[in-house]
Amino acid sequence: MNKLVATSLEGKFHVFDMRTQHPTKGFASVSEKAHKSTVWQVRHLPQNRELFLTAGGAGSLHLWKYEYPVQRSKKDSEGVDMGVAGSVRLLQNVTLSTQPISSLDWSPDKRGLCICSSFDQMVRVLIITKLHKI
């Protein structure tokens, strides 16, 4: 909750903490180099919004966990509240194709069940286990 993930052409993604907006510095964010090519998709696990998958242009999926900072906001030198960015940690990655993974979605009912499609005209159903232990 209160997170926005934006992907980029350079293989990076940016996680913004939308809880506190500073008037001049904006939202706190953390950036991470996720893939060696464009990040096509990002999807949060519906049952646990701190976990999310990124889909890359080289046919790979990366599972990430967002970890909140100890303190979500702090005062700047002028006494104005500003957000504090957390960190992201890579939990797992897999290469499924030589072509970009163009779409990705989680099942809202079954934790860890997801589906993806890629430019090699394949649809893959995936099961990621042990997500309840993370």
ABEGO torsion letter per residue (X at the ends): XGBBBBBBAAGBBBBBBAABBBAAAEBBBBBBBABABBBABBBBBAABAABBBBBBAAGBBBBBBBBBBABABBBBAAGBBBBBBBBBBBABBBBABABBBABBBBBAABBGBBBBBBAAGBBBBBBBBGAAAX
